[in-house]
Amino acid sequence: HNPHNFWLRLLFPYSLHSVFRNASISPKGTGIVVPQLFLIRHWAFTTTKEFIMKDIIIMLVLILIHTVLSAQVAIAPEGNGSAANPYQIATLENLYWVSQNGSCWNAQFSQTADIDASETATWFPNGSGGYYGWMPIGNDTVSFTGFYHGHGYAIKGLYSNRPNQDYVGFFGKCRFTQASDGQVMIRNLTLVDADITGHEHVGALTGYIRGWNDSYILYRPCVYLCHSIANVTGWKHVGGLIGYEARCYLSYSSSSGSVFGDYYVGGLVGALSDHCEIIKSYSSAQVANGNRMGGLVAQINDYAYLRYCYSSGQVVGGSWSGGLVGFVSDSDHTSNAIDCFWDIGSSGINTSAKGTGKTTAQMKQRSTYPASGWLFEGDTIEWWMIEGQTRPILRNEYSANIRTPHQLQMMSIFPDADYQLIWDIDLAGTQNAAEMWATGLNAEGGFSPIGTNEVPFTGTLDGNGHQINNIHICRSLLYYQSLMGVMAGSELIKLHIVDAFVIGDAYTAGVSGKMVSGASLINCSFDGQIQASGNYTGGLAGDLNNSSIQYCHSKGTLNAASYSGGLVGFCENGAVVSDSFSHMNVYASAHVGGFIGSSNDDTITDCYCSGIVSGTSSDVGGFFGSKPNGETNSCFWDTETSGWDYSAGGEAVQGKSTAEMTDPDTFINAGWNFTSVWDQDAALNDGYPYLIWQEIVAPPEAPQNVFISISDNEVTIAWDIVDGAASYHVYSSDDPYANFELDDSGVFTDNSWTAPATTIRAFYHVIAAGTE
C-alpha cells in the first residue's frame, strides 16, 4: 500500500518495509493521541565504514517519515486464538492486525472494549481523492472460519468503500467448518454509524455467511445478539446486517439505517437460503433503489424460515418488493414466516410475499404480538416496548453503558440504575416514522422521558462530556416532557443536549421536568427549542425542589405559560443554583425571568443571563420574575439584550449593559472564581463569561522532526517540542505486529529519550501526551 515498499525491501532485507506501511496508533481512553511509529535498528558496528552505513539508513528513515503519518498500524492482540485463550481485541490496531493476517481467521476472538473505528475513513487512498477504508475479515480466497465474541461492546464509525469488490462488511466472507450444529460464530456485537459499500454480498456485519454440508448433514452456525446502525450500499445481495445467509441461524438481532442496491436488498438480510432461520429479530432500515427488495429480507427459499420478526423501514423500489419479504423463490413454497409482521404505514407498501401487515398504531400495541412467541413478561423476557409509544425492541439491547439511541430509551427499564454515555448519541430517529418511536417529522410522540411522577429516575447518568443530539419530544397534552421526566435524589453530570425540540404541558424542560429530594445537575447544558402550554417550564429544569444545579448553562428559545425561566421555571424548598448562566430567550405570561421564573426559599449564587425576556402579565424581570424570599449572591443580567431594566431579587441582582457584561472586571470585582470555574474571552461565548469546562483543549500534535541516533551502545530519540504536551511516552517492541509496551528503560531530557541499545532490532512509538 506504499509506493516505496519495493525499494524499501531492497534497503531493508528483514521486511522492515512493513513498519512504514503501518505507522500510527491512537491508544483509546488514555488521553494520548496520534503518535508515530519509527524504526531504530541496533547495529553492532565497529568500523567507520559501518557507522557511515548506519547513518545513511537513518537518514532514509527520516526522509520517508512524511509518507506514513496517516497510515494505520497493526498491533497483535493478547492471547493465542485458542478457545481457552482467545485473541483479546481491545483497540482498532488489534482489529487491523486481524484484517491483515488471514492465517488467524480460523481462531477465536474476544472483544474487550468499545472501539472507535472512524479513522478507517482515511485508510488506503483509492487514487481518486477518496479512500477504500476497512479491509474486511474474510474474502473469496480465505474465508473467516473462526469465532468472534463481542461481549456487548460496539465498533463505531467503521468505513469501507469498495464498490468493485465482493464480500464486503466488517466480515467479508464467513464459512462454518465445525462438525456441530448451532455453534455461535458471531455474537453480541454492535456496529454503530457504519458506512459500508461493496458490489455483491454486502452487509454491515458480514457480506456472506454459510454453513457446512458434510455427507448431507447440515452444520449451521449462529449469528446471535448482533445489531447494526449503518448505511449499506451494493449491487446484489445487500443487507443492513448480512448480505447473503445460507445454512445459518440469525437470532435476537436488528438493523437500522439505510440499505441501497439493485437486486436482493433487505433491511436485515439480502437473501436467505438453504435451511436458514431468522428468529426474534427486526429491522427499521430504509430499503431503496432496486428490484426484489424486502423490509426484512428480499428473498427466502429452500426451507428458509422467519419466526417472530418484524420490519418497519420504508421500502422504495421496483418489482418483487414486499413490506417484510420481497419474494419466495422455491417452487414448492417450503419457506415461511411465522407470527411475523410489517408496518404498512411506515413501509409505504401494503403487500409482502410473507408476513402480516399492520398499521402503525397496531405495531405499538402489545396485543398485536402473539404471547406464544413474543415474550414481554416472565423470567425469560425477550422483547420490550412502551405501550402506545414505541414498537417492540429486543430486551438484550439494554445496557448501562449507552452506545445507541435504543439503549438511552431503555433506561426506563431500570430507572434506579447507574448509566454512562460511551460516545455522542444521535436521536434523529425520534423523528423517523420507521424507528422504534414511530414518530414522523414534527409529529406528536418521540423520545419518552425517563422517570415519571409515580416512578422517578433515582439513578445516575454520567455523560462523560458527550452530547445527545436531535432529541424530539412532542406530547403537547402531557406533563413532565423532557429527557428526564422526574428526578428524585438522582444525578446527571457532564451531559450536553444539542439541537433539541421539546413540546409538553406543565413541567416541561430541556433536561428534567421536575427535580426533587436532592437531585442534581452538574456540568450540563441544553441548546434547543422548548414549547409548553402549562406552567413550570425552564431551559434546564421546570421545577427545582430541594435540589441543585451547578456549573450548567442553557441556550435557545422557550415559549410557555407562567413560572418560566431561561434556566429554571420555579425554585423552591431549599433549591440551590450556582455558577451557571443562560442565553435562553423566554416568552411567557406571568412570573417570567431570564434566569428563573419564580424563586422561593432558595440560594442563587454567581449566575447571569442575557436572553430576551417577554411576559404578557405580571411579575416579569430580567433575571427573576418574582422572588418572595430566599438568598441571592452576585448575580447579573444584561439589561440591553433582555429588554428589561428591572428584576426581582433586590440589590444582589444587578442589571448591566452589554459592555459591562462582557467586561471580566464586572464579575471578578463581585468575587467570582476566575481561577478554576469561570473564564472570559472576547472571541468566545459572544464575549460573556463561560465555564472553564466548556473549553475544548486540543490534544497535542504528534512529535515532529524525529531524529534517531546510536552512540556508545545507547539509543537516543529526539524530536521537536510539542505545544500542549504535558509529557512524552515511548513504547517499544521487537516485533511490529506484537504488543507494544511502555518502555521505562530510558531517561527523558526535555524532548529526547535515551536508553541502552540491548536488542538486535527494536520498534518504537513516540507519543506526546496531554492532560485530561
N, C-alpha and C positions, 0 to 999 in steps of 0.2 A: 504493500500500500504506500510505499515511499519510493519516489523516483530514484533515490540514492541507494536503494537496497543492493543492487547488483555490484556496484563498485565498493560498497562497504564490506561486502563479503570478501572481496579480494584483499582489502586492507586488514580486516579482522578475521582471521581464519577460524575463530571459535564461535561463529554465529552471533557476533556481538551486534549485528545489524538489528536484531530483534529489540534491543534496548531503545533504539531510535524510533522504531515503529510504535512503541507503546510508551508514551513519555510523560504522562501527568496523572496525578492521583489527587482525590479530594476526600480524605477520611471524613466520614459523616459524624456529626454530633460532637465534634471536638473543637470547633471554632478555628480549625486550621484549614487554610484554603489554598487551592491551586498551587501546589508545589511543582517542581520539575525534577525529572529523573536524569541524572548524569552518571557517566561511567568513569571510574578510575580503576585502572588495572595496574597491579604492582608487578614491576619487572625487577628481577634480581640482577641488574646490570652492574658491571664493574669497570667497563671501559668507556672512554669518552665517546666513541662511535655509538655505543649502545644508548648512552644518555641522549645523544642527538636524536636517535630514532624515537625514543620515548617522547621527547619534546615535540617532534613532528606529529606524532599521533595525538597528543593532547591538543595541539593546535587544530587538527582536523575535527576533533570532537567539538571544539568551540565554534568553528565555522558552521557546523551543521546544526547547532542548537536551535536556530530560528525555524527549522523545518519541523520541530516536534512539540512546540509549546502547546498546541491544542489537541495533540493526539491522545488516545486512550491508553491505559496501562492495564496489563493483566497481572493479577496477584493471585497466586494459588490459595484456595481456602484451606482452613484447618480440616483435619480428617483425612481418611484414605478412601472414601467412597463405598465402604462396606456397610452392611446393614447395622452392624454394631457401632460403626464409627463413620457415619456419612459425611460427605463434604459439607462444611458449615458455610453457608452463603450469607455473608454479613454486609457486603459492600458491592457497589457497581463494578469495582475492579475484580471482585470474585466472579461476578456474573460474566464479565468479559472473558475472563480466563476459561470459563466453561464453554463459551461460544467458540473459542479458538482452539479447543482441544477435543476433537472428535473421539479420541481414544478413551475418553472418560464418559461418553454418552450412554454407556450401559451401567453406570454406577448409581448410587443413591445420594440424594441431595437433601439438605435440610436448611431452609431459610431461617435466619436467626435475628433479623432486623428488618425494619422498613427501609426501602431503597429508593432514592430519588434518581431516576434514570433520564431526567430531562436533558442532560448533556449529550445523550445519544443523537439529538437533533443536529449535532455538528460533527458526527463521525463519518469518515470515509467520503471525501468530496467526490461528486459524480461528474465533475468536469464541466457542468453547465451552471455553476453558481449555487447548486444545492448539495444535498448530502444523501447518501444511501442509509445512514443510520445503523440501527441494530442489525447484527447478523444473526439470523435465527439459529436456535439449537436444534440440530437435525435437518438433513436435507435429502435430496433424492439419492445421493450416493451413500451417505451414512445416516441412518435414522437414529433418533433418540429412543433407546430401549430401556432406560433406567427408571428411577422413581424420584419424584420431586414433591417434597412436603413443605408447603408454605407456612404452616403453623399460624395461620391467621394474619400474617404480615402482608404488606402490599408493595407493589412496584409502581411508582408514579412517573408519568411522562415518557414512557417507552415510545421511541420513534423508529419506524422502519419504512423506508420509501424505496421499494424495489419493484416497480411496475412491470418489469420484464422477467421477473423471477417467480417460479412456482414454489409452493410450500413456504409461506411467509406468516410469521406471528412471533410471539415470544419463543415458542417452539415452532419449528418449521414442519417436520415430519416425525411422527411418533409411531412406532410399531411395537406391539406387545409380543414378547417371545418367551413368556413364562408358561410352564405347564401347569397352570392353575387358573381357575375362573374367578373373576370378581376382585382381583387384587387392585388396590388403588394406585394408579400410575401417577396421577397428578391430583393433589388435594390441597384444600384450604389455602388458596392463593387468590388475591385480588389485584387486578390491573386497573389503575386509576389514570384517567386522562391519556390513554394510549392513542397513538396515531399510526395506523398500520396500512400500508399499501403494497399489494402484490399483484400477481397475474392469476394463476389458478391455484386453488386450495389456500385460502387466506382467512385467517381468524385472529382475534386479539390474543387468545391463549395459545392456540395451535392451528396451523393451516390444515393439518391432516392427522388423523389417529385411526389406527386399525388393529384389530385383534389378530389372533393366530389360529389357523386351522391345521391341526395335525391329525392325519388319518380320519378326516371328517369329524373330529372332535373340536368344538369351538372353545377357545380360551379368550375370554373377553376382559379387557381392563376396565377400570373405573376412572372417570373424572368426577371428583366429589368436592363439594363446597368451594366452587370456583366462581368468581364474579368479574365482570369487566365493565368499565365505563370507557368507551372507546369510539373512535371514528375509524371504520374499516372500509377499505376500497379494493376492489379487484375485478376480474373479468368473469370467472366461473368458480362455483363452489366457494361462496363467500359468506361468512357468518360472524355475528357480533362476538361470539366466543370461540366457535370451532367452524372451520370451513367445510370439512368433509369428515364424516364419522361412520365407521363400519365396524361391526362386531365389537361394540363398545357400549358401556353404560355411562350415562351422564345424569347426575342426580344432585339435588339441592344446590342449584347453580342459577346464575342470572346474567343478563346483559342489558346495558342501556347505552344510549348514544345514537350513532347512525351507521348504516351499512349500505354501501353502494356497489352495484355490479351489473353485469349484463345477463347472466344466467345462473340459476340456482342460488338465489340470495335470500338468506334467512336472518331474522333478528337475533336468534341464538345460534342456530346451526344452518349451514347452507344445504347440505344433503345428508340424509340419514338412511343407512342401507345395511342389509345383511344382519338380521337378528340384533339390531340395536334397540336401546330403550333410552328415552329421556323421562326422568321421574322427578316430580315435585320441583319444577324449575319454571322460570318465567323470563320474558323479555319485554322491555318497553322501548327498544331501539326502533328508530325510523328505518324503513326499508324502501329503497327507491332506485330508479333509473333503469330497471331491466325487465326481463320476462321470467316467468317461473319463480315467483317470489312468495314468501310467507312471513307473517308476523313473527312466528316462532321458528318454523322450518320451511324451506322452499319445497323439498322433495322428500317423501318417505317411500320405501319399497322393501320387499323381501323380508317380511316378518319384523318390520320396524314398528315400535310401539311408543306412544306418548301416554303418560299416566299422570293425572293431577297437575296439569300445567296450564299456563295462560299466557296470552300476549296482549299488549295494548298499544304497540307502536303503530304509527301511520304507515300504510302500505301504498306506495305510489308507483305504478308501473304498468306493464303491458299484459299480455295474455298469460294464462295459467298462474294467476296470483290469487292468494287467499288470505283471509284475516289471520288464521292460525297456521294453516298448511296450504302451500301452493297447489300441489297435486300429488296423487298417489300413482306411481308408475307400474306397480306389479299388476298383472292382468287378473290374477285370482283374488286380489284385494285381501291379502294376508296381513296387511298393516292396518293399524287402527289407533284411535285416540280415545282414551277412557277418562271421563269426567274432566275434560279439557275445555277451555273457554277462550274467546277473544272478545275484545271491546269493539262493538260495531261503531260507536261514536268516535272514539279517538283514532281508530284504524282507518276510518273513512271507507270501509269496504264491508259489505253485508253477506259475502259468500266465502266459503272455505271448503277445501277438499275433505277436511275432518274437523271435528270440534263443534262447539255450540256457541253461537253469537249471543251476547248480552249487551244491554245498554250500559252506559257509564254509571248510572245510578245503581243498577243491579250489581255491577262489579264492585261497588263499595259496600255491599251488604253481605254479611257473613252467611246468611241463609242461602245465598246463591251456590255455595260450595258444599257438596255432599260431605257430611261428617265422617263417612266411612274412609275417605282418603285425604280429606283436608283437615288436619288436626290442629285446632286452635286452642284446645284446653287439655288438661290432664298432665300426666307425668312425662309424656312424650310430645310436647308442643313442637310443631313443625312450622306453623305459619303464624303471623301476627298482623293485625290491622287495627285501625281506629275506626270503629263503626261509623259509616256515613261520611268519613273524611278521607280515607285512603283505600287503595286496593291492597290485597294481601302482599306481604313481602316475607321472605324466609327468616324464621326466628334465628337461624345460625348466623345471620349478618350482624347481629348485636355484638358490640364490643365497647369496653370502657375507653379504649384508645380509638378516637374517632378519626377515620380516614375518608369517609364517604358521606354524602347527604343523608342516605338512609340511616346510617349509624347515629347521626346527630338527632334525627327524629326519634330513633328508638331509645333515646334517653328516657322517654316516657314510660318505658317498661319498668325501670328501677329508678325512680326519682330521688332515692336516698343514696345513690352510689356516687363514687368519685370518678370524674372523667377528665380527659385531656385531649386537645386537638393535636394531631400529628403534623398536619400542614393546613394550608388555607382550604376552606370548604366553599364551593360554588353552589349556591342554591337556585340557580336559574331554572332548574327543573320544577320549582314550585309554581311556575307559570307555563308548564308544558303539560298539555292535556293527556299525554301518554304516560307521564311519570306517575309515581305512586300516589301523589296528591290529587291527580285527575282534575287539575285546575287550569283552565285556559288563560290566555293573556288578559290581565286586568280583571279577572273574574273572581267571584266570591270563592273562598277556600284558601288554599295554600298551606304553608307550614302550620302545624298545630302546636300551640305554645306548650312548653314543658312546665308542668306543675299547675294544679288547679287550686281553687279555694278550699276544696274538700281534701285533696291530696297534693300539698305543695311540694316544690322541689326543696329538698333538705340536704342535698349532697354538695359537691364542689365541681366546678368546671374551670380547668386551667387552660386558657387559650394559647399559652406559650408564645404570645406575641403574634399569633396568626389572625387572619381575617375570615369572617363569614360574609360572603359576597352575594348580592342579588336576592336577599330573602324577600319573599312576598307573603304577606299575611292580610287577608281581606275577609273579615267576618263582622260586617257593619252593625249587627244587632247583638253581638256578644261582648261580655266583659273580659278583661284580662287578656287582651290581644297584644302579644309581644313575643320575643324569643322565649323568655321565661314568663309564664303566666303569673304565678305566685311563688315567691321565695320565702322560706322560713328558716332562719338560722344558717342559711347556706352562703356559699362564697363563689364569686366569679372573679377571676384575675386575668390580666393580660389578654383581654378578648376585644376584638375590634369588628364592629358591624358596619359594612360599607355598601352603598348603593341599595339601601333598604326601602321598602314600601309597606307601610303598616296602616290598616284601617280597622277600627273597632268602635265599641261603645265606651263606657266608663272604664277607668283603669287601663288605658291603652298607652304604650310607651315603646321606646326603642329597644331597651334591654330587658326591663322587668315591669310588669303591670303593677305589682304590689310587692313590697319587701317588709317583712315583719320579723320579730323575735331575733334581732341581731344579725340579720342578713347583711352582706357587704358586697360592694363592687370596688375593685382596686385595679388601677391602671387599665381602665376600659374606655371605649369610645363608641359613638354612634354617628353615622352620617347618612341621612336619608330623609324621606317624607313620612309624616305621621298625620293621619286624619282620624278624628274621633267625634262622635255625636254626643258623647257623655262627658262627665266631669273627671277630674283627677288624671290629667294627661301630662306627660313630661318627655323630654328628649331622651333621658335615660330611665327614669322611674316615674310611674304615675303617683304612687303613694309610698312615701318613705316613713315607716312606722317603727320606732325603736331600732333603726338600722343605720348603716353608714355608707357613704360614698367618698372615696379618697383618690386623688391623682387621676381624675377622669375628665372627659370633655364630650361635647355634643355639637353637631353641625347639621344644618338642613332647614326644613320648613315644618312647622306644626300648626295645624288648624284644629281647634277643639272648642269645647264649651267653657265651663268655669273651672277654676282651680287648675290652671295650666301654666307651665313654665318651661323655659328652654332646657333646663336640666332636670328639674323635678316639679311635678304638679303640686303636691301637698306634702309638707314635712310635719311630723308630729311625734309626741311621746318620746322625747329624748333623742331624736334623729340627729346625726352628725354629718355635715358635708364640709370637706376641707380640701384645699389645694386643687381646685377644679375650675373649669371655665366652660362657657357656652357661646357659640356663634349662631345658635338656632334663631330663626325668625319665627315669632309667635303671634298667631292671630286667633283670638278667642273672645269671650264675653266678659265675665266678672272674675275678679281675683286672678289677674293675669300679670306675670312678671317675666322679664327677660331671663332670669335665672330660676326663680322659684315662684310659683303662683301664689301660694299662701304658706306661711311658715309659723309654726306654733310650738312652743316648748322644745326648742332645738338649739343646736350650735352650728353656726356657719362661719368658717374662718378661711381667710386668704383665697377668695374666689372672685371671679369677674365675669361679665357678659358683654356682648357687643351687638347682638342681633336686633332686628326690628321688633318692636312691641306694639301690638294693636289690640285694643279692647273696646267693646261696644257698650259696656255697662260700668259698674262701679269697681273701685279697688284695682287700679291698673298702675303699674310702675316700671321704671327702667330695670330694676333688679328684683325687688319684691312687689307683688301686687298688694298683699296685705300681710301684716306681721303683728298679731296681738301681743305676743311676748316671745321670749327666747333670747339667745345671746348671738351677737354678730361681731366679728372682728375683722378689720382691714379688708373690706370688700368694695368693689368698684363696678361702675357700668359706664358705657360710652353714651353720653348724652346726645351726640350728633347722630350716630348710626341708629340708636334706639328710637329717636324722636321724642324722648322724654327727659325732662329736667327734674322729675320727681320720682322718688321711690319710698316705699315704706321701709322701716328699719332704723330710722334715726341717723345720727351723725356717724355711726360705724359703717354706713354705706355711703360712698361718695360718688357723685357723678363727675366725670371728667371729659374733656374734649378728646377727640381722636388723637391729636398731637400728644396730649398728656398720657393717654392710654398706651401709646407706642413709645413712651419715654421710660426706660428702665428705672430711672430715679423715682418715679411715682410709686413703684412697688417696693423698691429697695428701702426707701425712706419710711415705708409703712411696716418694715420688718419682715418682708417676705424672704424666704430662703432661696437665694440665687446661687447657692453653692452646690446643693445636691437635689433640689426639687425643680426650680424654675430656671429658664434662660430666656434670652431675648435677642433677636437678630432682625434687622430691618428687612431682610430678604426672605424671612420665614414667617409663616402664620400671619401674613399681612402686617407684620411688624408688632403684633401683640405678643405678650409673654406666652411661652409654650412650656410644656412639661419636658424635663430632660429625657424622660424615657421615650419621647417621640423622636428624638434624634436618631437618624439612621447612620450608624457608624460603618463606613465602607471597610470591608476586610482588607488586610494588607495585600499588595500585589505579590506575585511570585518573585523570588530572588532573580536579579538580572546580572548579566556580565559575570557569570560564574567562572572562576579560574581554578584549575586543579593542578597541583604540583606534588612531586615526591622528592624528599631530601632527607638524607640520613635515616632511611627506613621509617619516615613519617609521611603521612598523607595530610596535605593541607588543602582545604576547600575554602575559597574566599569569594565574596560577592558584594555588590553594591548595597549600601544601607537601604532598607525598605521603609518608606514612610508608613507610620502607623503600626509597625511591628513591635509588639511587647517582648517578643523573644523569638528565637530560632530553634529548630529541631532538625536533627539528622537521623534518618532511618537507613538501615543497611541490610544487605542480604548477599549471599554468594551465588544466588540464582534469581534472575529477574522474574521468574514465574513462581517463586516461593514466597513465604511470608516475610515482609519487611518488618523489622523490629527496631524500636528506638535504640540508637547506638549511644551508649554512655561512656564509651572508651576514650572519647576525645575531650578537648578543652576549648571552650568558646573564648575568643578575644574579639569583642565587638562584633564585626561582621565576617568573622572567619572561624574555622574549626580545624583543629589539628589532632590527629590520632595516630597510634602506631600502625604501620603497614604490616600486618601479620598474615595475610592470606594471599594466595596466588592471584585471585581476582575478587573484586567487590563491586557492588552496585549501590548507589546512594540516592536517597531523596533528600533534598534540601528544602525546608519549609519555613515560611515566615508566618508566625502565629500572632493573632491579635488578642485583645481581651474580650470577654463575653459582653 
